[in-house]
Amino acid sequence: MRYFAFILAIFLFSAGAIAQPKSKQVETELNIESIELLLELLSIPNDANDPVQIAENLNWLT
């Protein structure tokens, strides 16, 4: 859940981040890191009826 909140915060505050003067290299690095984290989150199987998948999700979040 912590990573989900992090990703949600990135999307919600992206307009403010765009308005801030940043170097293109820093901006690109942050974008790549965020997208990699999002892809990792989306790649986790998520079936609430499977205790093994629940355990994997909990391990990823901690």
C-alpha positions, 0 to 999 in steps of 0.5 A, a space after each residue: 500500500 505504501 508504494 501505491 500511495 507513492 505512485 498516486 502522489 506522483 500522479 497527483 502532484 505531477 503538475 506542480 513538479 512540471 512547474 518547478 525548474 529541474 534539469 532534464 536529466 533529473 526529470 528523466 531519472 525520476 520518470 524512469 524510476 517511477 515507471 519502473 516501480 509502477 510496472 513492478 507493482 502491476 506485475 504482481 499477481 493479485 488474487 485475493 483467493 490465493 494465500 500465496 499471492 497475498 503473501 507475495 504482495 505483502 512481501 513486496 510492500 514491506 
